[in-house]
Amino acid sequence: IGSDFGWSDLGTWGSLHEITPKDENNNASLHCKTLYIESNDNVVTMSDDKLVVIQGLDGYIVAESDKALLICKKEEEQRIKHFVTDVKFRYGDEYI
């Protein structure tokens, strides 16, 4: 599985968090090494072999693609579709 999960596909992140192994604080990491400090209930996916340090983040999606970084509250992932529309309007398809 690559890092490009299609940010406009609603439901992907909640499902991904559910099926991914998690640490003792319910944090899920894909394709990266992650050091969570005082952080709970997050899902993080980055480029292969990247190290991510996250402090004080609770209930977020953190996702990287080739040209974009998304940081969004998990409980508001339905808004990602609107974010994608806004990015396309302002910057074109280059970042989607």
Phi and psi in degrees as GROMACS dihedral restraints (atoms count N, CA, C in turn):
[ dihedral_restraints ]
;  ai    aj    ak    al  type     phi  dphi    fc
    3     4     5     6     1   -86.8    20    10
    4     5     6     7     1  -176.7    20    10
    6     7     8     9     1   -84.3    20    10
    7     8     9    10     1   -12.0    20    10
    9    10    11    12     1   -87.3    20    10
   10    11    12    13     1    95.2    20    10
   12    13    14    15     1   -97.3    20    10
   13    14    15    16     1     4.1    20    10
   15    16    17    18     1    69.3    20    10
   16    17    18    19     1    84.9    20    10
   18    19    20    21     1   -62.2    20    10
   19    20    21    22     1   -16.5    20    10
   21    22    23    24     1   -88.1    20    10
   22    23    24    25     1    -2.9    20    10
   24    25    26    27     1   -86.5    20    10
   25    26    27    28     1    93.4    20    10
   27    28    29    30     1   -64.5    20    10
   28    29    30    31     1   144.4    20    10
   30    31    32    33     1    94.1    20    10
   31    32    33    34     1   -19.2    20    10
   33    34    35    36     1   -59.5    20    10
   34    35    36    37     1   -46.2    20    10
   36    37    38    39     1   -70.0    20    10
   37    38    39    40     1   -43.5    20    10
   39    40    41    42     1   -62.1    20    10
   40    41    42    43     1   -43.5    20    10
   42    43    44    45     1   -65.0    20    10
   43    44    45    46     1   -42.6    20    10
   45    46    47    48     1   -61.0    20    10
   46    47    48    49     1   -43.4    20    10
   48    49    50    51     1   -62.4    20    10
   49    50    51    52     1   -40.2    20    10
   51    52    53    54     1   -63.4    20    10
   52    53    54    55     1   -40.0    20    10
   54    55    56    57     1   -92.5    20    10
   55    56    57    58     1    -8.2    20    10
   57    58    59    60     1   -90.2    20    10
   58    59    60    61     1   137.8    20    10
   60    61    62    63     1   -56.6    20    10
   61    62    63    64     1   143.2    20    10
   63    64    65    66     1  -125.0    20    10
   64    65    66    67     1   158.3    20    10
   66    67    68    69     1   -82.4    20    10
   67    68    69    70     1  -173.6    20    10
   69    70    71    72     1   -66.1    20    10
   70    71    72    73     1   -14.0    20    10
   72    73    74    75     1  -109.0    20    10
   73    74    75    76     1    19.9    20    10
   75    76    77    78     1    67.2    20    10
   76    77    78    79     1    26.8    20    10
   78    79    80    81     1   -93.0    20    10
   79    80    81    82     1   135.6    20    10
   81    82    83    84     1  -116.6    20    10
   82    83    84    85     1   133.3    20    10
   84    85    86    87     1  -124.9    20    10
   85    86    87    88     1   135.2    20    10
   87    88    89    90     1  -124.9    20    10
   88    89    90    91     1   130.8    20    10
   90    91    92    93     1    65.2    20    10
   91    92    93    94     1    18.2    20    10
   93    94    95    96     1  -154.7    20    10
   94    95    96    97     1   159.8    20    10
   96    97    98    99     1   -91.8    20    10
   97    98    99   100     1   134.0    20    10
   99   100   101   102     1  -131.7    20    10
  100   101   102   103     1   132.0    20    10
  102   103   104   105     1  -107.5    20    10
  103   104   105   106     1   110.0    20    10
  105   106   107   108     1   -97.4    20    10
  106   107   108   109     1   128.0    20    10
  108   109   110   111     1  -123.1    20    10
  109   110   111   112     1   119.9    20    10
  111   112   113   114     1    51.1    20    10
  112   113   114   115     1    43.8    20    10
  114   115   116   117     1  -133.0    20    10
  115   116   117   118     1   143.2    20    10
  117   118   119   120     1  -141.0    20    10
  118   119   120   121     1   148.0    20    10
  120   121   122   123     1    59.9    20    10
  121   122   123   124     1    42.9    20    10
  123   124   125   126     1  -110.6    20    10
  124   125   126   127     1   158.3    20    10
  126   127   128   129     1  -126.3    20    10
  127   128   129   130     1   126.0    20    10
  129   130   131   132     1  -127.9    20    10
  130   131   132   133     1   129.5    20    10
  132   133   134   135     1  -136.1    20    10
  133   134   135   136     1   131.6    20    10
  135   136   137   138     1  -136.4    20    10
  136   137   138   139     1  -179.4    20    10
  138   139   140   141     1   -60.0    20    10
  139   140   141   142     1   150.3    20    10
  141   142   143   144     1   -52.0    20    10
  142   143   144   145     1   138.2    20    10
  144   145   146   147     1    67.0    20    10
  145   146   147   148     1    15.5    20    10
  147   148   149   150     1   -85.2    20    10
  148   149   150   151     1   143.8    20    10
  150   151   152   153     1   -97.4    20    10
  151   152   153   154     1   131.3    20    10
  153   154   155   156     1  -123.4    20    10
  154   155   156   157     1   130.9    20    10
  156   157   158   159     1  -114.1    20    10
  157   158   159   160     1   123.0    20    10
  159   160   161   162     1  -125.9    20    10
  160   161   162   163     1   127.0    20    10
  162   163   164   165     1  -125.1    20    10
  163   164   165   166     1   131.9    20    10
  165   166   167   168     1    70.5    20    10
  166   167   168   169     1    26.2    20    10
  168   169   170   171     1  -109.0    20    10
  169   170   171   172     1   128.2    20    10
  171   172   173   174     1  -128.7    20    10
  172   173   174   175     1   120.8    20    10
  174   175   176   177     1    74.8    20    10
  175   176   177   178     1    44.9    20    10
  177   178   179   180     1  -122.4    20    10
  178   179   180   181     1   156.8    20    10
  180   181   182   183     1  -103.0    20    10
  181   182   183   184     1   128.1    20    10
  183   184   185   186     1  -126.3    20    10
  184   185   186   187     1   114.2    20    10
  186   187   188   189     1  -138.6    20    10
  187   188   189   190     1   136.9    20    10
  189   190   191   192     1  -117.0    20    10
  190   191   192   193     1   138.5    20    10
  192   193   194   195     1  -117.0    20    10
  193   194   195   196     1  -170.5    20    10
  195   196   197   198     1   -57.7    20    10
  196   197   198   199     1   -40.0    20    10
  198   199   200   201     1  -125.0    20    10
  199   200   201   202     1     8.8    20    10
  201   202   203   204     1  -145.1    20    10
  202   203   204   205     1   154.6    20    10
  204   205   206   207     1  -127.5    20    10
  205   206   207   208     1   127.9    20    10
  207   208   209   210     1  -111.6    20    10
  208   209   210   211     1   130.0    20    10
  210   211   212   213     1  -130.7    20    10
  211   212   213   214     1   114.5    20    10
  213   214   215   216     1  -145.6    20    10
  214   215   216   217     1   142.4    20    10
  216   217   218   219     1   -62.3    20    10
  217   218   219   220     1   132.5    20    10
  219   220   221   222     1   -57.7    20    10
  220   221   222   223     1   -39.0    20    10
  222   223   224   225     1   -69.2    20    10
  223   224   225   226     1   -11.5    20    10
  225   226   227   228     1  -117.8    20    10
  226   227   228   229     1    25.6    20    10
  228   229   230   231     1   -62.6    20    10
  229   230   231   232     1   -20.2    20    10
  231   232   233   234     1   -63.4    20    10
  232   233   234   235     1   -20.0    20    10
  234   235   236   237     1   -76.8    20    10
  235   236   237   238     1   -12.6    20    10
  237   238   239   240     1   -58.0    20    10
  238   239   240   241     1   -37.5    20    10
  240   241   242   243     1   -57.9    20    10
  241   242   243   244     1   -40.7    20    10
  243   244   245   246     1   -69.0    20    10
  244   245   246   247     1   -37.7    20    10
  246   247   248   249     1   -61.6    20    10
  247   248   249   250     1   -42.3    20    10
  249   250   251   252     1   -61.7    20    10
  250   251   252   253     1   -43.7    20    10
  252   253   254   255     1   -60.4    20    10
  253   254   255   256     1   -44.7    20    10
  255   256   257   258     1   -62.5    20    10
  256   257   258   259     1   -42.6    20    10
  258   259   260   261     1   -63.0    20    10
  259   260   261   262     1   -44.9    20    10
  261   262   263   264     1   -59.8    20    10
  262   263   264   265     1   -42.0    20    10
  264   265   266   267     1   -64.8    20    10
  265   266   267   268     1   -44.4    20    10
  267   268   269   270     1   -82.2    20    10
  268   269   270   271     1   -35.0    20    10
  270   271   272   273     1  -126.1    20    10
  271   272   273   274     1    -1.2    20    10
  273   274   275   276     1    81.3    20    10
  274   275   276   277     1  -169.2    20    10
  276   277   278   279     1   -83.1    20    10
  277   278   279   280     1    -4.4    20    10
  279   280   281   282     1   -56.7    20    10
  280   281   282   283     1   -32.9    20    10
  282   283   284   285     1  -101.2    20    10
  283   284   285   286     1     0.4    20    10
